[in-house]
């Protein structure tokens, strides 16, 4: 940038939506913790409370961190593209690790208590979301973070990568909603219809999950809020295309 040039600014409204998304995200984490702590006895690994690590890890990893990873390109608009890519991949990777801990917790808890696995719609959707999310992360690293993929191949895969990112985020939230309903029907089926406090708190968590998903999805689909390519990035992209497509800038061999 030239000396004396004004610092780059965010598009109108973007900062407010970022703040709302983070407020919603932190609130849904606090609500999850309050539900598990107040009504389900808290979280502990080597105890009958091991199962409770599952909803906490899935909300933290597959919803909050996944949502924040998707927003990286909206928030860090003027930083180096390589650094932004690395942060995007790191947050997704952290979300996967935390989600894996949550999956181990539920399988271990079921094994200890003699409960069967993978029979419910929640478990089918949740496992599909995790497996596809892992594959999406691997492909994203292979195509965009590490060198090797050609410019044209990256261009062909990018729309699929963007679509799958939003689709898996929505599927993750839907799986959480199914899990909340399933847990309530297992734990308080006799009193759920009487508007007991636990049911109201869990329903509130579901509403917060939907709100977080809507805000993040809106930010991702606003065309004018997309990260603009920096001048040096455009030059590097042309050089990368020249190298990977086997062309010469001067037209020679």
C-alpha positions as CSV (number, residue, x, y, z in Angstrom):
1,X,0.0,0.0,0.0
2,X,1.2,3.6,-0.6
3,X,2.2,5.8,2.3
4,X,-0.7,8.0,3.4
5,X,-3.4,5.7,1.9
6,X,-6.4,5.1,4.2
7,X,-6.4,1.7,5.9
8,X,-8.7,-0.9,4.3
9,X,-12.2,-1.1,5.8
10,X,-14.8,-3.8,6.0
11,X,-18.0,-3.5,4.0
12,X,-21.0,-1.9,5.8
13,X,-22.7,-4.2,8.2
14,X,-20.1,-7.0,8.1
15,X,-18.6,-6.2,11.5
16,X,-22.0,-6.1,13.1
17,X,-22.9,-9.5,11.8
18,X,-19.5,-10.9,12.9
19,X,-20.1,-9.6,16.4
20,X,-23.7,-11.1,16.4
21,X,-22.4,-14.5,15.2
22,X,-19.7,-14.7,17.9
23,X,-22.2,-13.6,20.6
24,X,-24.6,-16.3,19.4
25,X,-21.8,-18.9,19.3
26,X,-20.6,-18.2,22.8
27,X,-24.2,-18.1,24.1
28,X,-25.0,-21.5,22.6
29,X,-21.8,-22.9,24.2
30,X,-22.8,-21.5,27.6
31,X,-26.3,-22.8,27.2
32,X,-24.9,-26.3,26.4
33,X,-22.7,-26.2,29.5
34,X,-25.6,-24.9,31.6
35,X,-27.9,-27.7,30.4
36,X,-25.3,-30.5,31.0
37,X,-24.2,-29.0,34.3
38,X,-27.6,-28.1,35.8
39,X,-29.7,-31.1,34.6
40,X,-27.3,-33.8,33.4
41,X,-24.7,-33.8,36.3
42,X,-21.8,-32.2,34.4
43,X,-19.1,-33.8,32.3
44,X,-16.5,-36.4,33.4
45,X,-14.6,-38.9,31.2
46,X,-14.1,-42.0,33.3
47,X,-17.6,-42.1,34.9
48,X,-21.3,-42.5,33.9
49,X,-21.1,-38.8,32.9
50,X,-18.8,-39.6,30.0
51,X,-21.7,-39.4,27.5
52,X,-22.1,-35.7,28.3
53,X,-18.8,-35.0,26.6
54,X,-20.5,-35.9,23.3
55,X,-23.0,-33.0,23.0
56,X,-20.5,-30.5,24.4
57,X,-17.8,-31.6,21.9
58,X,-20.1,-31.7,18.9
59,X,-21.6,-28.2,19.6
60,X,-18.1,-26.8,20.1
61,X,-16.4,-28.6,17.2
62,X,-19.0,-29.3,14.5
63,X,-21.0,-26.0,15.0
64,X,-19.1,-23.2,16.6
65,X,-15.5,-23.9,15.3
66,X,-16.8,-25.0,12.0
67,X,-18.8,-21.8,11.6
68,X,-15.8,-19.7,12.6
69,X,-13.6,-21.5,10.1
70,X,-16.1,-20.8,7.4
71,X,-16.0,-17.1,8.3
72,X,-12.2,-16.8,8.2
73,X,-12.3,-15.4,4.6
74,X,-14.9,-12.8,5.6
75,X,-13.2,-11.6,8.7
76,X,-9.5,-11.6,7.6
77,X,-10.1,-9.7,4.3
78,X,-6.8,-7.9,4.0
79,X,-4.2,-10.4,5.4
80,X,-2.0,-12.6,3.2
81,X,-4.0,-15.3,1.5
82,X,-1.6,-18.1,2.6
83,X,-2.0,-17.1,6.2
84,X,-5.8,-17.0,5.8
85,X,-5.8,-20.5,4.2
86,X,-3.7,-21.9,7.0
87,X,-6.0,-20.5,9.7
88,X,-9.1,-21.8,7.8
89,X,-7.5,-25.3,7.7
90,X,-6.3,-25.1,11.3
91,X,-9.8,-24.2,12.7
92,X,-11.4,-27.0,10.6
93,X,-8.7,-29.4,11.9
94,X,-9.3,-28.4,15.5
95,X,-13.1,-28.9,15.0
96,X,-12.4,-32.4,13.7
97,X,-10.2,-33.3,16.6
98,X,-12.8,-32.1,19.2
99,X,-15.6,-33.8,17.3
100,X,-13.6,-37.0,17.3
101,X,-13.3,-36.8,21.1
102,X,-17.1,-36.4,21.2
103,X,-17.7,-39.5,19.0
104,X,-15.3,-41.6,21.1
105,X,-17.1,-40.4,24.2
106,X,-20.5,-41.6,23.0
107,X,-19.2,-45.0,21.7
108,X,-17.3,-45.6,25.0
109,X,-20.4,-44.6,27.0
110,X,-22.6,-46.9,25.0
111,X,-20.2,-49.8,25.3
112,X,-20.0,-49.4,29.1
113,X,-23.7,-49.3,29.5
114,X,-24.5,-51.9,26.9
115,X,-26.4,-49.5,24.6
116,X,-26.4,-50.3,20.8
117,X,-24.7,-47.8,18.4
118,X,-25.7,-46.3,15.1
119,X,-29.4,-47.1,15.0
120,X,-31.0,-43.7,15.2
121,X,-31.5,-41.0,12.5
122,X,-29.4,-38.7,14.7
123,X,-26.4,-41.1,14.6
124,X,-26.7,-41.6,10.9
125,X,-26.8,-37.9,10.1
126,X,-24.1,-37.1,12.7
127,X,-21.7,-39.8,11.4
128,X,-22.3,-38.8,7.8
129,X,-21.5,-35.2,8.7
130,X,-18.3,-36.1,10.5
131,X,-17.0,-38.5,7.8
132,X,-17.8,-36.1,4.9
133,X,-16.4,-33.2,6.9
134,X,-13.1,-35.1,7.3
135,X,-13.0,-35.9,3.6
136,X,-13.8,-32.3,2.8
137,X,-10.9,-31.2,5.0
138,X,-8.5,-33.6,3.4
139,X,-9.5,-32.5,-0.1
140,X,-9.3,-28.9,0.8
141,X,-5.8,-29.2,2.1
142,X,-4.8,-31.2,-1.0
143,X,-6.3,-28.8,-3.5
144,X,-5.7,-25.4,-1.9
145,X,-3.2,-25.5,1.0
146,X,-0.4,-27.7,-0.4
147,X,1.2,-27.2,-3.8
148,X,0.5,-29.7,-6.5
149,X,-3.0,-29.2,-7.9
150,X,-3.2,-27.3,-11.2
151,X,-4.9,-23.9,-11.5
152,X,-7.7,-25.4,-13.7
153,X,-8.2,-28.3,-11.3
154,X,-8.5,-25.9,-8.3
155,X,-10.9,-23.8,-10.3
156,X,-13.1,-26.8,-11.0
157,X,-13.2,-28.0,-7.5
158,X,-13.6,-24.6,-5.7
159,X,-17.4,-24.3,-6.3
160,X,-17.9,-27.9,-5.0
161,X,-15.7,-27.1,-1.9
162,X,-17.7,-24.0,-1.1
163,X,-21.1,-25.7,-1.5
164,X,-20.1,-28.7,0.5
165,X,-18.7,-26.4,3.3
166,X,-22.1,-24.7,3.7
167,X,-24.0,-28.0,3.3
168,X,-22.0,-29.8,5.9
169,X,-22.4,-26.9,8.3
170,X,-26.2,-27.1,7.9
171,X,-26.1,-30.9,8.2
172,X,-24.1,-30.6,11.4
173,X,-26.6,-28.3,13.0
174,X,-29.5,-30.5,11.9
175,X,-27.7,-33.5,13.5
176,X,-27.4,-31.5,16.7
177,X,-31.1,-30.7,16.7
178,X,-31.9,-34.4,16.2
179,X,-29.6,-35.2,19.1
180,X,-31.2,-32.7,21.4
181,X,-34.6,-34.1,20.7
182,X,-33.5,-37.7,21.1
183,X,-31.8,-36.9,24.4
184,X,-34.9,-35.1,25.8
185,X,-37.1,-38.0,24.8
186,X,-34.8,-40.5,26.5
187,X,-34.3,-38.5,29.7
188,X,-37.6,-36.6,30.3
189,X,-40.1,-38.2,28.0
190,X,-42.8,-38.2,30.8
191,X,-42.5,-34.5,31.7
192,X,-41.2,-33.0,28.4
193,X,-44.8,-32.0,27.3
194,X,-45.3,-30.1,30.5
195,X,-42.8,-27.4,29.7
196,X,-40.4,-28.4,32.4
197,X,-37.3,-26.1,32.8
198,X,-34.9,-28.6,31.3
199,X,-37.0,-29.0,28.2
200,X,-37.3,-25.2,27.8
201,X,-33.5,-24.8,28.2
202,X,-32.8,-27.5,25.6
203,X,-35.3,-26.1,23.2
204,X,-33.6,-22.7,23.6
205,X,-30.3,-24.3,22.7
206,X,-31.9,-25.6,19.6
207,X,-33.2,-22.1,18.7
208,X,-29.7,-20.7,19.3
209,X,-28.2,-23.3,17.0
210,X,-30.6,-22.4,14.2
211,X,-29.9,-18.7,14.7
212,X,-26.1,-19.2,14.6
213,X,-26.5,-21.2,11.4
214,X,-28.7,-18.6,9.8
215,X,-26.4,-15.7,10.6
216,X,-23.3,-17.6,9.4
217,X,-25.0,-18.8,6.2
218,X,-26.2,-15.3,5.5
219,X,-22.7,-13.9,5.8
220,X,-21.3,-16.6,3.5
221,X,-23.9,-15.9,0.8
222,X,-23.6,-12.1,0.7
223,X,-21.7,-11.6,-2.6
224,X,-20.4,-8.1,-1.6
225,X,-18.9,-9.5,1.6
226,X,-16.6,-12.0,-0.1
227,X,-12.9,-11.5,0.4
228,X,-11.5,-9.4,-2.5
229,X,-8.3,-10.7,-4.1
230,X,-5.2,-8.6,-3.3
231,X,-3.1,-7.3,-6.2
232,X,-0.1,-9.5,-5.3
233,X,-2.5,-12.5,-5.1
234,X,-3.7,-11.9,-8.6
235,X,-0.2,-11.7,-9.9
236,X,0.8,-14.9,-8.0
237,X,-2.3,-16.7,-9.4
238,X,-1.3,-15.8,-13.0
239,X,2.3,-17.1,-12.3
240,X,0.9,-20.3,-10.8
241,X,-1.4,-20.8,-13.7
242,X,1.5,-20.3,-16.1
243,X,3.6,-22.9,-14.3
244,X,0.9,-25.6,-13.8
245,X,-0.6,-25.3,-17.2
246,X,2.7,-25.4,-19.0
247,X,2.4,-22.0,-20.6
248,X,5.1,-19.4,-21.0
249,X,4.4,-15.7,-20.3
250,X,6.3,-14.7,-23.4
251,X,4.6,-17.3,-25.6
252,X,7.8,-19.2,-26.1
253,X,8.7,-22.8,-25.3
